[in-house]
């Protein structure tokens, strides 16, 4: 199945993942202007009335960009809706998104038919976050247009399944749009995701260390300084398993070796010994070893594009006799 028309002219097959606190209009606008889908969680707008202002600002900025650059229009933007029962703003936020006819909605932590229908009422699309096949089937059965496969190593609330298994199993029954998330912060990884069968990739952590991200300087520097070994997978901070930077846990006065577990039903995003996810305990995916400096969004995307092209050329440059042997043996 081909990608929707508004996703076929991206500068790279990338959707900027919505990150709690970090993703605000500045980041979204910069991502869209650079040719990838920019997104933010509706819950980042506080108070709730601010979401209306944010969406108006994003639309105005992108329309101005398009008028100034008709040869390279901005990519569409997306809003993430947390569908979990703990979100008492969902209905209000959804109405605002319908009002602004948000091109793409991303739903997480639950699939609800009425949310999908609300987006479809004006021609919008909905991609749903999943970590297992059971959740993937539920989302499609309820009307989701595409799936975001959140594999092992992803930032935020990540799954525990290898991207190889997750994409392969999903492609065996679903021919619609697939986005892959999980430790993707390099152009080579983007190419690999396409080879696996994904249509687009979902990148979050690499954009934390950008000028436009709403993250404190210490968080950005920690992304730059850290590697995959500096990530821990835990559900103690929100009730849902996620990947967090060990140095931020230590910085908050906690022992990463002594973290307990929390029952899934206790999802509350509350505090732990005075520290709160994601304000004090900072999330990141395992791909951050590829992020070695804080840059602008435009520079980061250009770097990804250069890496992607180099990886493609390198693959094409493999000795033909070996490729033919492997293909024809």
Secondary structure, DSSP 8 states (H G I E B T S, - for coil): ----GGGSS-SSSEEE---TTT--HHHHHHHHHTTSBEEEEGGGSSSTTHHHHHHHHHHHHHHHHHHH-TTS----EEEEEE-STT-TTHHHHHHHHHHHT-SEEEEESS--HHHHHHHHTTT-EEEEEESSHHHHHHHHHTT-SEEEEE-TT-SBS--SS-HHHHHHHHHTT--SEEEEESS--SHHHHHHHHHHT-SEEEE-GGGTTBTTS---HHHHHHHHH--GGGEEEESTTTSS-EEEEHHHHHHTT--GGG-----GGG----EETTEEBTTTB-B--GGGGG--S-B-HHHHHHHHHHHHHHHHHHHHTS-HHHHHHHHH-
